[in-house]
């Protein structure tokens, strides 16, 4: 069973995935103490799944088992015997502190439980739900500060999808200048910048998702993580680092977790 973790912004999420389906997910807007909230939510979600009778069977305990948690609270999950077989974590871009919390927790699970780690870029998780229709263009946005956005450009092709170019950091004017075809604009965007887009671009060329379709979901991270795992795109937990795109003020080293990919293909 795969555990998905998303801490890339103030909207956090966890999900469990097995047998090609999402078993359950919790998404919420966090305040302080994100680590404690994550651990509590993982245990709460597992309790609901186990209580529903849809949980995979946990592995039998062995005499040699000795939990060695590296993140506060991991022993609670280990003692609960949650049958985690892999962990997917959102790798960035996003909140510098949030990404560090999620990555540290994911690495702790993988090192403690001896399971593989896979990463999912934030913008891919934002765009993916809107790439299910054929021949759709999608622009995924996430606020980067200083009036700029992290941007990912995508297109669905038949039953697949691909990212059209490397992730970028752009101002809203540059984003508007790039949109020449009907495009779904999704992600976290301010009301002011949304209005600027609507004023700058022909109405027929822009689609803004509404309601639940505009919310980033941990279940999406789980689906993409499972696909990456099936294709062997695992990451060494000891070497994994968030992908900030923009160097944080705290001088945290900028590392790529894996090479840029077109969709999910190497």
Residue pairs with C-beta under 8 A, 6 or more apart in sequence:
1 16
1 17
1 18
1 23
1 55
1 56
1 82
1 83
1 84
1 85
2 16
2 17
2 18
2 84
2 85
2 86
2 87
2 88
2 222
2 225
2 226
2 229
3 14
3 15
3 16
3 42
3 82
3 84
3 86
3 87
3 88
3 109
4 13
4 14
4 15
4 16
4 17
4 25
4 87
4 88
4 89
4 120
4 218
4 219
4 221
4 222
4 225
5 13
5 14
5 38
5 87
5 88
5 89
5 90
5 102
5 105
5 106
5 218
5 221
6 12
6 13
6 14
6 27
6 89
6 90
6 102
6 125
6 216
6 218
6 221
7 34
7 38
7 90
7 94
7 95
7 98
7 99
7 101
7 102
7 105
8 90
8 92
8 93
8 94
8 95
8 98
8 99
8 102
8 122
8 142
9 94
9 95
9 98
9 122
9 142
9 188
9 216
10 29
10 30
10 95
10 98
11 27
11 28
11 29
11 30
11 215
11 216
12 27
12 28
12 29
12 30
12 34
12 37
12 38
12 41
12 98
13 25
13 26
13 27
13 28
13 216
13 217
13 218
13 219
13 221
14 25
14 26
14 38
14 41
14 42
14 45
14 218
15 22
15 23
15 24
15 25
15 26
15 45
15 217
15 218
15 219
15 221
15 222
16 22
16 23
16 24
16 25
16 45
16 46
16 49
16 222
17 23
17 219
17 222
17 223
17 225
17 226
18 56
19 56
20 226
22 219
22 222
22 223
23 49
23 54
23 55
24 45
24 48
24 49
25 45
25 217
25 218
25 219
25 222
26 41
26 44
26 45
26 218
27 215
27 216
27 217
27 218
28 37
28 41
30 37
34 98
34 101
35 71
35 72
35 73
35 101
35 105
36 73
38 101
38 102
38 105
39 72
39 73
39 74
39 76
39 77
42 77
42 82
43 76
43 77
43 80
43 82
46 55
46 77
46 80
46 82
49 55
55 83
56 83
57 83
58 81
58 82
58 83
59 81
59 83
61 81
67 74
67 75
67 78
67 79
67 112
68 112
69 75
69 78
69 108
69 112
70 107
70 108
70 111
70 112
71 104
71 105
71 107
71 108
71 109
74 105
74 108
74 109
74 112
77 84
77 109
78 112
78 113
84 109
84 113
84 115
85 115
86 115
86 116
86 117
86 118
86 225
86 226
86 229
87 106
87 109
87 110
87 115
87 116
87 117
87 118
87 225
88 106
88 117
88 118
88 119
88 120
88 221
88 222
88 224
88 225
88 226
88 228
88 229
89 102
89 103
89 105
89 106
89 117
89 118
89 119
89 120
89 221
89 225
90 99
90 102
90 119
90 120
90 121
90 122
90 125
90 221
91 99
91 103
91 119
91 120
91 121
91 122
91 240
91 242
91 243
91 257
92 99
92 121
92 122
92 242
92 243
92 244
92 245
92 257
93 99
93 121
93 122
93 123
93 142
93 144
93 150
93 167
93 243
93 244
93 245
93 246
94 122
94 142
94 150
96 242
96 244
96 248
96 250
96 252
99 242
99 244
100 242
100 252
102 242
103 240
103 241
103 242
106 117
106 237
106 240
107 117
107 237
107 238
107 240
109 115
110 116
110 117
110 237
111 237
111 238
116 229
116 234
117 234
117 235
117 236
117 237
117 240
118 225
118 228
118 229
118 233
118 234
118 235
119 225
119 228
119 235
119 240
119 243
119 257
119 258
120 221
120 224
120 225
120 228
121 152
121 167
121 243
122 142
122 150
123 140
123 142
123 150
123 151
123 152
123 167
123 187
124 140
124 152
124 163
124 224
125 216
125 217
125 220
125 221
125 224
126 140
126 141
126 142
126 152
126 186
126 187
126 216
127 138
127 140
127 152
127 154
127 161
127 186
128 161
128 220
128 223
128 224
129 186
129 213
129 217
129 220
130 136
130 138
130 184
130 186
130 209
130 213
131 138
131 154
131 155
131 156
131 161
132 156
133 156
134 156
134 157
134 158
134 159
135 155
135 156
135 157
136 155
136 156
136 184
137 153
137 154
137 155
137 181
137 182
137 183
137 184
138 153
138 154
138 155
138 156
138 183
138 184
138 185
138 186
139 151
139 152
139 153
139 154
139 175
139 178
139 179
139 183
139 184
139 185
139 186
140 151
140 152
140 153
140 154
140 186
140 187
141 149
141 150
141 151
141 175
141 185
141 186
141 187
141 188
141 189
142 149
142 150
142 187
142 188
143 149
143 150
143 188
143 189
143 190
144 150
144 169
144 245
144 246
145 246
147 171
147 172
148 169
148 170
148 171
149 169
149 170
149 171
149 172
149 175
149 187
149 189
149 193
150 167
150 168
150 169
150 245
151 167
151 168
151 169
151 170
151 175
152 163
152 167
153 163
153 164
153 165
153 178
154 161
154 162
154 163
154 164
154 263
155 161
155 162
155 164
160 263
161 263
162 262
162 263
162 265
163 260
163 261
163 262
163 263
166 260
167 245
167 260
169 245
169 246
170 178
172 193
172 196
172 197
173 200
175 197
176 196
176 197
176 200
176 201
179 185
179 201
179 205
179 206
180 205
181 205
182 204
182 205
182 206
182 207
183 205
183 206
183 207
184 207
184 208
184 209
185 197
185 206
185 207
185 208
186 208
186 209
186 214
187 216
188 216
189 197
194 208
197 206
198 206
208 214
224 264
227 264
228 234
228 264
231 264
231 266
233 258
233 261
233 264
233 266
235 257
235 258
240 257
241 253
241 255
241 257
242 255
242 257
243 255
243 256
243 257
244 252
244 254
247 254
259 266
